[in-house]
C-alpha cells in the first residue's frame, strides 16, 4: 500500500472546537476568575439589602437567594436586610387605607404599623428564610417573635421654621445586636433581618424603619466588607435614562463632581451621599446593582468587571 493510501485517523468527537467541550472550558475559566475573589472574601461579611420589588418578583428572588446560598457555601458571610413596600401598599389598599409619604418616609399610624409588622416582620421575613432553606442553605428569620436585633428611637424631621414633622411610628436605628448576627454568620446561617426596630426604653413599641438606612446601620455595626443595594436600575449613570452610561466605580471626589454637574440627580443624590457616609464608618465598599438581572449578585462580587456601580472611599 502506498503511503498516500494509508487511512487518516478520524478527529476525536470532542475536539477543542466542539461546542460541548468549548462551553465546559468557558465555565472552568469563569470558576478560575471567581477563585481569587472567593479567597479574598472568605469569612468576610456582605450585607445585602432587598427591596419590595425584588421580593415581589418570584424568579428574581429565587436567583438572588441562590446567589446568597452560593456565597455562604464558598465561605462568605451574607446578611440580608429587607423591606417590602409593594406588599404593604397592597395590604393597605385591601384594608381601605391610603398610603401617606412625607419626604420619602411612610407615615405610620397604629393601623399602618400593624400591617407593616405583619408583612415585613413575619410574612416576608419568614418567606425569605424558608426559601433559602429550600435552596439548600440555612437561614434564621430575626423578627419580634424570634430574636430582634435592631433597636432605635422615633425619627422626626425638621419642617419649615424648624418645626418637627410627625411621622408616626417611624424610627431610626441606634443599636444593632452584633453578637447575634456574628454568631449566626460564623455558624454558616444567613441572618434575615426586617427593616423594623424596637424603641429603646419601650420594650413593646415597634417602629417602621427605611430599609436602606436599616441596611446601612447593620453594615456599619458589623463592619461589613460590602454593602449591596439591589435596585431596579443597573447602578449610577452619567445619563439617568441611559443604561449604557453606567459608572462602574465612584469615590467621594468623583461622586461630588457628578452631583455638582447634575449627572447624579434626584433620589440618587441622597443614596450616593449616604453610601459615602457608610464608607466613613468602616464599610469597605458599597455596590448598587440591578436586582432583576439574573445572578447579578454573583456577577458583581465574583467577577473582575462587575455589573453595577461600586462606591469606594
NUMI-281086 format. One record per residue: residue number from 1; residue in one letter; x, y, z of N, C-alpha, C, O in turn. Coordinates in pm, whole numbers, plus 50000, padded with zeros to 5 digits. Layout:
N
   resi   resn   neast   nnorth     nup   caeast   canorth    caup   ceast   cnorth     cup   oeast   onorth     oup
    NUM      A       X        Y       Z        X         Y       Z       X        Y       Z       X        Y       Z
...
//
This chain:
313
   resi   resn   neast   nnorth     nup   caeast   canorth    caup   ceast   cnorth     cup   oeast   onorth     oup
      1      X   50086    49881   50000    50000     50000   50000   50090    50124   50000   50187    50134   50075
      2      X   50052    50219   49911    50126     50343   49905   50099    50427   50029   49992    50417   50090
      3      X   50199    50512   50065    50185     50597   50183   50059    50683   50173   49989    50704   50272
      4      X   50030    50733   50051    49915     50821   50033   49784    50749   50059   49681    50812   50085
      5      X   49790    50615   50051    49666     50540   50068   49640    50502   50213   49535    50446   50244
      6      X   49735    50530   50302    49715     50495   50442   49600    50580   50498   49605    50702   50490
      7      X   49498    50518   50554    49383     50594   50606   49425    50685   50721   49506    50647   50806
      8      X   49371    50805   50722    49399     50901   50828   49298    50882   50941   49179    50868   50916
      9      X   49346    50881   51066    49257     50861   51180   49157    50975   51188   49191    51091   51164
     10      X   49034    50941   51221    48928     51042   51232   48954    51135   51351   49014    51094   51451
     11      X   48908    51259   51340    48921     51355   51450   48840    51305   51570   48734    51244   51551
     12      X   48888    51329   51693    48808     51292   51809   48674    51364   51807   48663    51477   51760
     13      X   48572    51297   51858    48438     51357   51858   48439    51489   51936   48378    51587   51893
     14      X   48510    51490   52054    48517     51612   52135   48650    51681   52107   48747    51661   52180
     15      X   48655    51761   52003    48775     51838   51973   48768    51970   52049   48668    52000   52114
     16      X   48876    52050   52042    48878     52180   52109   48766    52269   52058   48716    52355   52130
     17      X   48729    52248   51930    48627     52335   51872   48486    52287   51897   48391    52361   51870
     18      X   48468    52167   51948    48333     52113   51967   48258    52194   52073   48313    52221   52180
     19      X   48135    52234   52045    48060     52318   52139   48054    52265   52281   48074    52344   52374
     20      X   48027    52135   52306    48018     52091   52446   48147    52113   52524   48142    52157   52639
     21      X   48262    52083   52463    48389     52100   52533   48423    52248   52547   48474    52291   52651
     22      X   48396    52325   52443    48424     52469   52449   48343    52534   52561   48395    52618   52634
     23      X   48217    52496   52575    48132     52551   52682   48184    52509   52819   48181    52588   52913
     24      X   48232    52384   52829    48286     52337   52957   48412    52414   52995   48431    52448   53112
     25      X   48496    52443   52897    48619     52519   52922   48585    52661   52965   48648    52716   53056
     26      X   48485    52722   52900    48444     52857   52937   48392    52861   53080   48418    52957   53154
     27      X   48319    52757   53119    48269     52750   53257   48386    52738   53356   48385    52800   53462
     28      X   48486    52658   53319    48603     52644   53405   48678    52777   53417   48727    52811   53525
     29      X   48686    52853   53307    48751     52985   53311   48679    53079   53407   48742    53156   53479
     30      X   48546    53072   53406    48467     53157   53497   48497    53120   53642   48511    53208   53726
     31      X   48506    52990   53670    48537     52947   53807   48676    52992   53850   48696    53032   53965
     32      X   48773    52987   53757    48908     53030   53789   48910    53181   53816   48979    53226   53908
     33      X   48834    53258   53737    48826     53402   53761   48765    53429   53900   48809    53520   53971
     34      X   48664    53350   53936    48598     53369   54065   48688    53329   54182   48669    53377   54294
     35      X   48785    53241   54157    48866     53185   54266   48936    53293   54349   48935    53287   54472
     36      X   48996    53392   54281    49070     53493   54357   48977    53576   54444   49015    53620   54553
     37      X   48853    53597   54396    48757     53673   54476   48703    53587   54591   48680    53638   54701
     38      X   48684    53460   54566    48639     53369   54672   48741    53367   54785   48705    53371   54903
     39      X   48869    53362   54749    48976     53364   54851   48978    53498   54924   48992    53502   55046
     40      X   48965    53607   54848    48975     53741   54908   48862    53768   55007   48882    53836   55107
     41      X   48742    53713   54978    48625     53747   55060   48585    53635   55156   48480    53643   55220
     42      X   48668    53531   55167    48637     53423   55260   48629    53478   55402   48717    53552   55445
     43      X   48524    53443   55473    48498     53486   55612   48464    53634   55624   48453    53686   55735
     44      X   48446    53705   55511    48407     53846   55516   48255    53858   55506   48190    53778   55438
     45      X   48199    53958   55574    48055     53976   55577   48009    54071   55467   48068    54177   55447
     46      X   47904    54032   55396    47839     54117   55298   47693    54136   55337   47620    54038   55354
     47      X   47651    54261   55352    47510     54290   55380   47440    54314   55248   47485    54395   55167
     48      X   47329    54244   55226    47253     54254   55102   47116    54312   55135   47039    54253   55211
     49      X   47086    54428   55078    46955     54490   55102   46862    54454   54987   46892    54480   54871
     50      X   46748    54394   55021    46648     54352   54923   46524    54439   54939   46470    54451   55049
     51      X   46479    54499   54830    46359     54582   54833   46235    54504   54793   46243    54389   54750
     52      X   46121    54570   54807    45993     54505   54781   45974    54460   54639   45907    54360   54615
     53      X   46032    54533   54542    46013     54495   54402   46079    54362   54370   46024    54282   54294
     54      X   46196    54338   54426    46264     54210   54404   46187    54099   54475   46172    53989   54421
     55      X   46140    54126   54597    46065     54025   54671   45939    53986   54595   45899    53870   54599
     56      X   45877    54081   54527    45754     54053   54452   45780    53975   54324   45688    53913   54271
     57      X   45903    53977   54274    45938     53906   54150   45991    53768   54188   46106    53754   54231
     58      X   45908    53667   54173    45942     53533   54222   46072    53479   54163   46154    53423   54236
     59      X   46091    53496   54032    46212     53442   53969   46335    53522   54009   46440    53464   54035
     60      X   46323    53655   54016    46436     53738   54058   46477    53703   54201   46596    53695   54231
     61      X   46378    53683   54289    46409     53649   54427   46475    53512   54436   46568    53492   54514
     62      X   46427    53416   54357    46485     53282   54361   46632    53284   54321   46715    53224   54390
     63      X   46665    53350   54211    46805     53351   54166   46892    53432   54262   47009    53398   54282
     64      X   46837    53537   54320    46912     53615   54417   46946    53531   54539   47061    53530   54585
     65      X   46848    53460   54593    46873     53378   54711   46963    53259   54679   47036    53212   54766
     66      X   46957    53210   54555    47052     53107   54512   47194    53163   54515   47287    53093   54555
     67      X   47211    53288   54474    47342     53355   54484   47387    53363   54630   47504    53339   54660
     68      X   47294    53397   54719    47325     53407   54861   47371    53272   54916   47467    53266   54993
     69      X   47303    53165   54877    47342     53030   54921   47481    52996   54869   47562    52937   54941
     70      X   47510    53032   54743    47643     53009   54687   47749    53083   54769   47853    53025   54803
     71      X   47723    53209   54800    47819     53290   54876   47851    53225   55010   47967    53215   55049
     72      X   47747    53180   55078    47769     53117   55208   47845    52986   55192   47929    52953   55275
     73      X   47815    52911   55087    47879     52781   55064   48028    52794   55042   48105    52708   55086
     74      X   48072    52902   54974    48215     52920   54945   48285    53002   55052   48399    53044   55032
     75      X   48219    53025   55165    48289     53084   55279   48263    53230   55307   48317    53284   55404
     76      X   48181    53297   55224    48146     53435   55253   48033    53435   55356   47967    53333   55375
     77      X   48009    53547   55422    47909     53555   55528   47801    53656   55488   47811    53773   55525
     78      X   47697    53614   55414    47593     53709   55375   47493    53735   55487   47459    53646   55565
     79      X   47448    53861   55494    47342     53903   55585   47238    53975   55502   47272    54063   55423
     80      X   47111    53940   55518    47005     54002   55439   46926    54099   55526   46884    54066   55637
     81      X   46907    54222   55474    46814     54318   55533   46710    54349   55426   46746    54380   55312
     82      X   46583    54342   55460    46481     54356   55356   46370    54452   55396   46343    54476   55514
     83      X   46306    54506   55291    46185     54586   55307   46066    54507   55256   46060    54385   55269
     84      X   45970    54580   55197    45851     54514   55145   45740    54612   55114   45622    54584   55136
     85      X   45780    54728   55061    45683     54836   55041   45567    54801   54951   45454    54842   54978
     86      X   45592    54726   54843    45484     54694   54749   45375    54610   54815   45256    54635   54797
     87      X   45416    54510   54892    45319     54425   54961   45243    54503   55068   45124    54479   55089
     88      X   45312    54595   55136    45245     54678   55238   45137    54763   55172   45028    54776   55227
     89      X   45166    54821   55057    45067     54901   54985   44945    54819   54948   44832    54867   54957
     90      X   44966    54693   54905    44852     54608   54869   44765    54579   54990   44643    54586   54983
     91      X   44829    54548   55102    44754     54520   55224   44675    54644   55267   44559    54632   55308
     92      X   44736    54761   55258    44667     54884   55297   44548    54911   55206   44443    54956   55252
     93      X   44565    54884   55077    44455     54904   54983   44338    54812   55018   44223    54854   55016
     94      X   44369    54685   55049    44264     54591   55087   44194    54634   55215   44076    54606   55234
     95      X   44267    54702   55305    44209     54749   55431   44142    54885   55416   44089    54939   55513
     96      X   44145    54940   55293    44082     55070   55270   44163    55186   55324   44107    55292   55353
     97      X   44294    55168   55337    44381     55273   55389   44463    55334   55275   44509    55263   55186
     98      X   44480    55465   55279    44558     55535   55177   44700    55557   55226   44719    55622   55329
     99      X   44802    55504   55155    44941     55527   55198   44975    55676   55195   44934    55748   55103
    100      X   45049    55721   55296    45092     55859   55305   45242    55863   55317   45299    55792   55399
    101      X   45308    55946   55236    45454     55958   55242   45491    56104   55269   45437    56195   55208
    102      X   45584    56123   55361    45634     56256   55395   45785    56256   55374   45858    56189   55447
    103      X   45831    56332   55274    45973     56337   55240   46031    56197   55222   46139    56165   55272
    104      X   45956    56113   55150    46001     55979   55118   45982    55875   55226   46013    55758   55206
    105      X   45930    55916   55343    45908     55823   55454   45759    55791   55464   45674    55879   55451
    106      X   45729    55663   55489    45589     55623   55504   45536    55669   55640   45589    55630   55744
    107      X   45431    55753   55640    45368     55790   55766   45304    55664   55824   45228    55594   55756
    108      X   45336    55636   55950    45296     55507   56009   45213    55530   56134   45266    55553   56242
    109      X   45079    55524   56117    44990     55531   56232   44972    55391   56289   45037    55297   56243
    110      X   44883    55374   56387    44866     55245   56454   44827    55134   56357   44883    55025   56361
    111      X   44730    55162   56270    44681     55060   56178   44786    55027   56072   44804    54911   56035
    112      X   44855    55129   56023    44962     55104   55925   45074    55022   55988   45129    54932   55925
    113      X   45106    55053   56114    45212     54978   56184   45175    54831   56196   45261    54744   56183
    114      X   45048    54803   56223    45005     54663   56235   45028    54589   56103   45073    54475   56102
    115      X   44997    54656   55991    45017     54594   55859   45166    54578   55829   45209    54473   55782
    116      X   45244    54684   55857    45389     54679   55833   45451    54564   55911   45533    54489   55857
    117      X   45412    54549   56036    45468     54442   56119   45434    54304   56061   45521    54218   56052
    118      X   45309    54285   56021    45269     54155   55968   45342    54122   55838   45392    54011   55819
    119      X   45348    54221   55747    45409     54198   55616   45561    54184   55627   45619    54087   55577
    120      X   45625    54283   55693    45771     54285   55698   45828    54183   55795   45908    54098   55757
    121      X   45784    54193   55920    45849     54115   56026   45814    53968   56022   45890    53885   56071
    122      X   45699    53934   55964    45657     53793   55967   45645    53733   55827   45716    53639   55794
    123      X   45555    53786   55743    45532     53724   55612   45659    53722   55526   45707    53615   55489
    124      X   45713    53840   55495    45831     53846   55409   45953    53785   55476   46030    53713   55412
    125      X   45970    53814   55603    46088     53767   55676   46095    53614   55677   46198    53556   55646
    126      X   45984    53551   55714    45982     53404   55718   45990    53343   55579   46053    53239   55560
    127      X   45926    53409   55481    45927     53355   55344   46068    53353   55287   46107    53256   55222
    128      X   46146    53460   55310    46284     53465   55260   46369    53357   55326   46444    53287   55258
    129      X   46356    53344   55457    46434     53242   55528   46396    53101   55481   46483    53016   55461
    130      X   46266    53077   55464    46220     52945   55418   46273    52914   55278   46310    52801   55249
    131      X   46276    53016   55192    46322     52994   55054   46470    52959   55052   46514    52874   54974
    132      X   46549    53024   55137    46691     52991   55145   46709    52845   55186   46793    52774   55132
    133      X   46630    52801   55282    46636     52660   55326   46598    52567   55212   46661    52463   55194
    134      X   46497    52603   55136    46454     52519   55023   46565    52507   54919   46575    52405   54851
    135      X   46647    52611   54905    46755     52612   54805   46883    52548   54857   46986    52549   54788
    136      X   46878    52492   54977    46993     52417   55029   47077    52491   55130   47177    52437   55177
    137      X   47040    52615   55164    47115     52690   55263   47051    52682   55400   46954    52609   55421
    138      X   47106    52759   55492    47047     52769   55626   47026    52917   55657   47111    53000   55627
    139      X   46912    52948   55717    46878     53088   55743   46802    53100   55874   46737    53006   55919
    140      X   46812    53218   55935    46741     53247   56060   46662    53376   56044   46722    53482   56024
    141      X   46528    53370   56052    46449     53493   56049   46460    53564   56184   46427    53506   56287
    142      X   46505    53688   56184    46527     53763   56308   46417    53869   56322   46434    53983   56278
    143      X   46306    53829   56382    46194     53921   56396   46148    53929   56542   46214    53874   56630
    144      X   46038    53995   56566    45993     54019   56703   45947    53891   56774   45938    53888   56896
    145      X   45917    53786   56698    45873     53660   56757   45989    53562   56776   45974    53460   56844
    146      X   46104    53592   56715    46222     53505   56730   46328    53580   56811   46329    53574   56934
    147      X   46416    53651   56740    46518     53733   56808   46530    53866   56735   46574    53870   56621
    148      X   46490    53974   56801    46504     54107   56741   46648    54156   56759   46706    54142   56867
    149      X   46704    54215   56653    46843     54263   56662   46857    54412   56637   46968    54466   56644
    150      X   46746    54481   56606    46753     54624   56577   46676    54703   56683   46564    54669   56719
    151      X   46740    54810   56731    46680     54896   56833   46697    55041   56788   46794    55074   56720
    152      X   46603    55126   56826    46612     55263   56778   46530    55362   56857   46486    55335   56969
    153      X   46509    55478   56795    46430     55585   56854   46341    55642   56746   46362    55620   56627
    154      X   46240    55717   56789    46149     55779   56693   46224    55882   56608   46308    55957   56658
    155      X   46191    55884   56481    46255     55976   56388   46163    56095   56366   46045    56078   56336
    156      X   46215    56214   56380    46141     56335   56347   46223    56416   56247   46345    56424   56256
    157      X   46153    56476   56152    46218     56560   56053   46189    56707   56085   46089    56738   56149
    158      X   46276    56795   56039    46257     56939   56061   46184    56998   55942   46227    56985   55828
    159      X   46072    57064   55971    45996     57131   55866   46032    57277   55856   46137    57319   55904
    160      X   45945    57356   55794    45968     57499   55779   45971    57565   55917   45888    57535   56004
    161      X   46067    57653   55935    46079     57721   56062   46133    57634   56173   46127    57671   56290
    162      X   46186    57516   56136    46242     57427   56236   46140    57347   56313   46174    57280   56411
    163      X   46013    57354   56270    45909     57279   56338   45924    57130   56308   45946    57093   56192
    164      X   45911    57042   56410    45925     56899   56386   45808    56842   56305   45693    56883   56323
    165      X   45839    56750   56216    45737     56683   56135   45712    56546   56196   45804    56466   56212
    166      X   45587    56520   56229    45550     56393   56291   45534    56285   56183   45458    56303   56088
    167      X   45606    56175   56199    45598     56063   56104   45524    55943   56163   45515    55839   56099
    168      X   45472    55958   56285    45407     55845   56349   45510    55747   56404   45611    55788   56461
    169      X   45483    55619   56387    45571     55514   56441   45685    55483   56343   45696    55371   56293
    170      X   45766    55582   56317    45881     55568   56227   46008    55590   56309   46014    55681   56392
    171      X   46108    55505   56286    46228     55514   56369   46357    55518   56289   46359    55501   56167
    172      X   46465    55539   56363    46600     55528   56309   46680    55439   56403   46657    55439   56524
    173      X   46773    55364   56348    46848     55265   56426   46953    55334   56512   47029    55419   56465
    174      X   46956    55297   56641    47060     55347   56733   47150    55235   56782   47261    55260   56829
    175      X   47102    55111   56773    47182     54998   56824   47149    54871   56747   47033    54844   56714
    176      X   47253    54794   56717    47239     54666   56647   47299    54557   56735   47410    54573   56788
    177      X   47229    54448   56752    47280     54334   56829   47380    54258   56741   47346    54162   56673
    178      X   47504    54305   56745    47608     54248   56658   47640    54104   56697   47668    54022   56610
    179      X   47637    54073   56826    47676     53939   56871   47590    53831   56808   47641    53729   56760
    180      X   47458    53852   56807    47368     53753   56748   47397    53735   56600   47401    53622   56551
    181      X   47416    53844   56528    47442     53837   56384   47575    53765   56358   47582    53677   56272
    182      X   47680    53802   56431    47811     53738   56414   47804    53588   56441   47859    53509   56366
    183      X   47736    53550   56549    47727     53408   56584   47658    53327   56476   47701    53215   56445
    184      X   47552    53381   56418    47482     53310   56310   47571    53300   56187   47580    53194   56124
    185      X   47638    53410   56151    47724     53410   56032   47833    53303   56043   47857    53229   55948
    186      X   47898    53296   56158    48010     53203   56171   47963    53061   56197   48045    52969   56203
    187      X   47832    53041   56214    47775     52907   56219   47724    52864   56081   47667    52756   56067
    188      X   47744    52950   55980    47700     52916   55845   47552    52937   55823   47492    52875   55736
    189      X   47492    53025   55902    47348     53054   55893   47330    53199   55847   47395    53289   55900
    190      X   47244    53221   55750    47222     53354   55695   47119    53428   55781   47004    53386   55787
    191      X   47157    53538   55847    47059     53619   55920   46969    53694   55821   47018    53752   55725
    192      X   46838    53692   55846    46742     53763   55762   46670    53864   55851   46597    53825   55942
    193      X   46692    53994   55824    46651     54100   55917   46549    54192   55850   46579    54250   55746
    194      X   46430    54208   55907    46332     54303   55852   46366    54445   55895   46430    54466   55998
    195      X   46322    54542   55815    46355     54682   55844   46256    54742   55944   46180    54834   55913
    196      X   46258    54686   56065    46181     54737   56178   46268    54728   56303   46364    54652   56306
    197      X   46234    54806   56405    46312     54801   56529   46221    54817   56649   46105    54857   56637
    198      X   46276    54785   56766    46209     54815   56892   46261    54948   56944   46380    54976   56935
    199      X   46170    55029   56998    46211     55158   57052   46284    55139   57184   46233    55073   57275
    200      X   46402    55197   57194    46481     55188   57318   46400    55246   57434   46344    55356   57424
    201      X   46394    55171   57545    46320     55216   57661   46171    55186   57657   46101    55210   57755
    202      X   46122    55132   57543    45981     55094   57529   45976    54956   57465   45966    54943   57343
    203      X   45984    54852   57548    46005     54717   57500   45900    54669   57401   45929    54587   57314
    204      X   45777    54719   57414    45670     54669   57328   45646    54757   57205   45567    54719   57118
    205      X   45711    54872   57197    45683     54963   57086   45771    54934   56965   45894    54945   56971
    206      X   45705    54895   56856    45778     54871   56732   45778    54996   56646   45686    55077   56652
    207      X   45883    55011   56565    45896     55125   56476   45929    55079   56335   46006    54985   56316
    208      X   45871    55146   56238    45899     55121   56097   46026    55196   56059   46041    55313   56094
    209      X   46118    55130   55987    46247     55190   55952   46268    55181   55801   46237    55078   55741
    210      X   46320    55285   55741    46356     55281   55600   46457    55169   55576   46556    55159   55648
    211      X   46432    55084   55476    46515     54965   55456   46659    55000   55419   46751    54930   55461
    212      X   46679    55106   55341    46816     55147   55305   46895    55185   55429   47009    55141   55448
    213      X   46834    55268   55516    46907     55313   55634   46926    55198   55734   47025    55195   55807
    214      X   46830    55104   55738    46848     54987   55824   46967    54904   55778   47047    54858   55859
    215      X   46978    54883   55646    47090     54806   55592   47223    54875   55620   47322    54809   55652
    216      X   47226    55007   55610    47348     55082   55639   47387    55067   55786   47504    55048   55818
    217      X   47288    55076   55874    47316     55064   56017   47372    54927   56050   47465    54916   56131
    218      X   47318    54822   55989    47367     54686   56013   47510    54673   55960   47597    54620   56029
    219      X   47534    54720   55837    47667     54709   55776   47772    54782   55859   47883    54732   55877
    220      X   47737    54901   55909    47831     54978   55991   47859    54907   56123   47974    54901   56167
    221      X   47754    54853   56186    47770     54791   56318   47856    54667   56314   47932    54641   56407
    222      X   47845    54589   56205    47920     54463   56199   48046    54476   56113   48111    54376   56083
    223      X   48079    54601   56073    48199     54628   55992   48205    54538   55869   48302    54466   55846
    224      X   48099    54544   55791    48088     54459   55672   48193    54494   55568   48232    54610   55553
    225      X   48239    54393   55497    48328     54414   55384   48255    54488   55272   48310    54578   55209
    226      X   48128    54447   55249    48049     54504   55141   47906    54527   55186   47853    54456   55272
    227      X   47844    54629   55127    47701     54653   55139   47648    54662   54997   47692    54746   54919
    228      X   47553    54576   54964    47500     54569   54828   47353    54610   54828   47271    54548   54896
    229      X   47321    54714   54751    47183     54756   54734   47130    54697   54603   47187    54722   54496
    230      X   47022    54621   54611    46957     54570   54492   46852    54672   54449   46756    54698   54521
    231      X   46870    54729   54331    46785     54836   54283   46709    54788   54159   46722    54673   54117
    232      X   46630    54880   54100    46565     54848   53972   46635    54921   53858   46581    54929   53747
    233      X   46755    54973   53884    46843     55026   53780   46979    54960   53796   47008    54901   53901
    234      X   47063    54969   53694    47189     54895   53696   47301    54965   53773   47413    54916   53775
    235      X   47271    55079   53835    47371     55150   53913   47362    55299   53890   47259    55349   53844
    236      X   47469    55370   53922    47475     55514   53900   47513    55539   53754   47607    55480   53702
    237      X   47438    55628   53689    47461     55653   53546   47502    55798   53522   47465    55888   53598
    238      X   47579    55820   53415    47613     55957   53376   47491    56027   53316   47474    56148   53330
    239      X   47406    55946   53250    47279     55998   53196   47169    55908   53252   47167    55787   53225
    240      X   47078    55966   53328    46982     55892   53409   46907    55785   53329   46884    55675   53380
    241      X   46868    55817   53207    46783     55726   53129   46861    55636   53034   46802    55567   52951
    242      X   46993    55637   53045    47076     55559   52953   47153    55451   53029   47254    55481   53092
    243      X   47107    55324   53025    47176     55216   53096   47320    55198   53051   47403    55149   53127
    244      X   47350    55236   52926    47485     55220   52874   47584    55320   52935   47705    55306   52918
    245      X   47532    55422   53006    47620     55523   53065   47655    55488   53210   47689    55576   53289
    246      X   47646    55360   53244    47676     55314   53379   47817    55355   53422   47912    55343   53346
    247      X   47828    55405   53545    47958     55437   53605   47998    55319   53693   47931    55291   53792
    248      X   48106    55250   53659    48141     55127   53729   48201    55153   53866   48184    55071   53957
    249      X   48272    55266   53884    48337     55291   54013   48331    55440   54046   48354    55526   53961
    250      X   48300    55468   54173    48291     55606   54221   48364    55619   54353   48364    55526   54434
    251      X   48428    55735   54376    48475     55768   54509   48413    55903   54546   48336    55959   54469
    252      X   48446    55955   54664    48384     56077   54712   48407    56193   54616   48316    56270   54587
    253      X   48530    56206   54565    48562     56318   54477   48481    56313   54349   48418    56411   54310
    254      X   48484    56197   54282    48412     56185   54154   48261    56195   54175   48191    56249   54090
    255      X   48210    56141   54287    48067     56148   54315   48022    56292   54333   47919    56333   54278
    256      X   48098    56369   54408    48061     56509   54431   48070    56592   54302   47991    56684   54281
    257      X   48165    56559   54217    48176     56628   54088   48053    56599   54001   47999    56690   53937
    258      X   48009    56473   54000    47892     56435   53920   47764    56497   53975   47674    56533   53899
    259      X   47755    56509   54109    47639     56575   54168   47637    56722   54130   47533    56777   54095
    260      X   47754    56787   54136    47764     56929   54102   47728    56955   53956   47669    57058   53923
    261      X   47763    56860   53866    47732     56875   53723   47590    56835   53690   47543    56860   53579
    262      X   47519    56775   53785    47382     56733   53760   47370    56596   53699   47260    56553   53665
    263      X   47483    56523   53683    47478     56389   53627   47411    56293   53726   47333    56206   53687
    264      X   47441    56310   53854    47369     56238   53960   47265    56335   54013   47298    56445   54056
    265      X   47138    56293   54009    47032     56387   54045   46921    56316   54121   46922    56194   54137
    266      X   46826    56396   54166    46702     56349   54230   46731    56249   54341   46816    56273   54427
    267      X   46658    56136   54340    46667     56041   54450   46800    55970   54462   46831    55912   54566
    268      X   46881    55973   54355    47011     55906   54361   47110    55987   54445   47207    55931   54496
    269      X   47087    56118   54460    47181     56202   54536   47188    56159   54682   47297    56131   54731
    270      X   47074    56153   54755    47085     56111   54896   47135    55969   54912   47202    55938   55011
    271      X   47104    55881   54815    47153     55743   54825   47305    55738   54814   47370    55671   54894
    272      X   47362    55810   54717    47507     55812   54700   47573    55879   54820   47675    55831   54869
    273      X   47516    55990   54868    47573     56058   54984   47571    55968   55108   47666    55966   55185
    274      X   47461    55895   55126    47451     55802   55239   47553    55689   55226   47609    55644   55326
    275      X   47577    55645   55104    47678     55541   55080   47816    55590   55121   47893    55516   55184
    276      X   47848    55715   55086    47979     55771   55121   47994    55782   55273   48102    55757   55327
    277      X   47886    55820   55342    47890     55828   55489   47914    55689   55548   47986    55675   55647
    278      X   47853    55586   55488    47870     55449   55536   48016    55405   55523   48067    55336   55610
    279      X   48081    55445   55414    48223     55411   55396   48309    55476   55505   48409    55418   55548
    280      X   48270    55595   55548    48345     55663   55655   48331    55592   55789   48408    55617   55882
    281      X   48231    55502   55799    48206     55434   55926   48250    55288   55925   48207    55209   56008
    282      X   48338    55253   55831    48402     55122   55838   48368    55022   55732   48437    54921   55720
    283      X   48263    55045   55653    48230     54953   55544   48329    54975   55430   48358    55089   55394
    284      X   48380    54865   55372    48487     54879   55272   48436    54924   55135   48496    55010   55071
    285      X   48325    54866   55090    48271     54901   54958   48118    54893   54962   48060    54812   55032
    286      X   48056    54981   54883    47912     54977   54865   47884    54956   54716   47948    55017   54631
    287      X   47788    54870   54686    47753     54839   54548   47606    54868   54524   47522    54839   54609
    288      X   47575    54923   54408    47436     54940   54364   47421    54862   54234   47488    54891   54135
    289      X   47333    54761   54235    47317     54674   54118   47169    54652   54089   47083    54680   54173
    290      X   47140    54602   53971    47003     54572   53930   46964    54433   53980   47016    54333   53932
    291      X   46873    54429   54076    46832     54301   54133   46752    54214   54039   46731    54096   54067
    292      X   46706    54271   53927    46627     54192   53831   46716    54113   53735   46669    54021   53669
    293      X   46844    54150   53727    46938     54080   53639   46976    53946   53701   47018    53941   53816
    294      X   46961    53840   53626    46986     53705   53679   47130    53693   53728   47225    53722   53655
    295      X   47145    53650   53853    47275     53630   53918   47359    53758   53925   47482    53752   53922
    296      X   47292    53872   53934    47366     53999   53940   47456    54006   54064   47563    54067   54059
    297      X   47413    53944   54173    47494     53948   54295   47627    53875   54276   47732    53927   54314
    298      X   47623    53756   54217    47747     53682   54191   47834    53754   54089   47956    53759   54104
    299      X   47772    53809   53986    47850     53878   53883   47920    54001   53939   48031    54034   53897
    300      X   47856    54069   54033    47917     54188   54091   48030    54153   54187   48132    54221   54190
    301      X   48012    54047   54265    48108     54014   54370   48224    53930   54318   48338    53949   54361
    302      X   48198    53837   54225    48297     53737   54189   48354    53750   54048   48417    53657   53999
    303      X   48332    53864   53982    48396     53885   53852   48474    54016   53856   48450    54102   53941
    304      X   48568    54029   53764    48660     54144   53767   48592    54276   53731   48631    54381   53782
    305      X   48491    54271   53645    48430     54395   53596   48301    54429   53668   48267    54547   53679
    306      X   48228    54330   53716    48102     54357   53784   47994    54401   53687   48018    54412   53567
    307      X   47873    54427   53742    47760     54465   53656   47692    54591   53707   47591    54633   53649
    308      X   47742    54652   53813    47680     54770   53869   47783    54876   53901   47889    54883   53838
    309      X   47750    54959   53998    47841     55065   54043   47897    55030   54181   47822    55000   54274
    310      X   48029    55035   54193    48091     55020   54325   48132    55158   54373   48187    55238   54296
    311      X   48105    55185   54501    48141     55314   54560   48247    55286   54666   48225    55208   54759
    312      X   48360    55349   54650    48474     55322   54739   48518    55451   54806   48487    55561   54759
    313      X   48589    55437   54916    48630     55554   54992   48738    55630   54918   48787    55732   54966
//
